[in-house]
Amino acid sequence: MASQLGIYNLALMRMGQPPLTTPTDVSKAADALNSIWATIVDIVLRDHPWNFAIARANLAKLSETPAWGFTTVFQLPSDCVRILGIGESGDVDTNPLLTYKIEGRKLYTDETSVLLKYVRRVEIAGEFDACFASTLAARLAMETAFYLTQSPDIEVKMHKWYLLEISGARGIDAQEDTPQCIISGDWELARG
C-alpha cells in the first residue's frame, strides 16, 4: 500500500537525495514536495483514466438557465478532475455523440438528465494503485529535480523516468477492463 512518505522517498532516492523520515521533515526536499503534492496528484490523475479513480454520478440539474448555447446546466461533483463521458441512461461508454461543454465547475448540455463517468480526486495515498504511485513519484521527481539537485542532467533523467512510468502504467491499467468494441458508424456501413 502506497504512502505519501513512500512516494516522496521513491522520488528523492531516484534523484540521489536522502530520504525523509516523515512528510513534515524540516528540509528543502520536504518543503518542495509538500508545496506541489496536491497539484501534481491532480495532474497525474488527469493524465490517464486510472481505474482506481473512476467514479460514476447522476448529476444534479441546476435551476439556472444558460444565456445561450445550451438548454440545461448541471453541477459537476466536487471531486471531479477529468470527465470520461456523459450519457442519458447507462450509455456513458457507448454514446460519444452527446454534446456538452465544461465551464467552471458546471456542465452545459441540451440533455435533460446526465449520467457522468469521471476520474475523481483521490487524496489518500493508501488508495492509490501501485502503478499510479510510482508514476506520481516520477512526476514529483521531474518537477523538483532541478530545484533539489541543481543538475540539468538529473532533471532530464527524471523527465525520461516519468515518461517511461506513465507509458507502462497506462498499458497495465488498460488491461484491467473489458476491451471495448468499436461499432461501425453509418458512414462506414454505407460504404459496404
WOCOR-V924551 format. One record per helix or strand. SS is the DSSP state (A for helix, B for strand). FROM is the first residue (numbers start at 0). TO is the last residue. Records with the same first field share a line. If there is no record, write none. Layout:
SS: FROM-TO  FROM-TO
//
This chain:
A: 3-13  27-46  50-52  124-126  129-148  151-173  185-190
B: 53-57  59-60  71-74  79-86  99-102  105-108  114-119
//
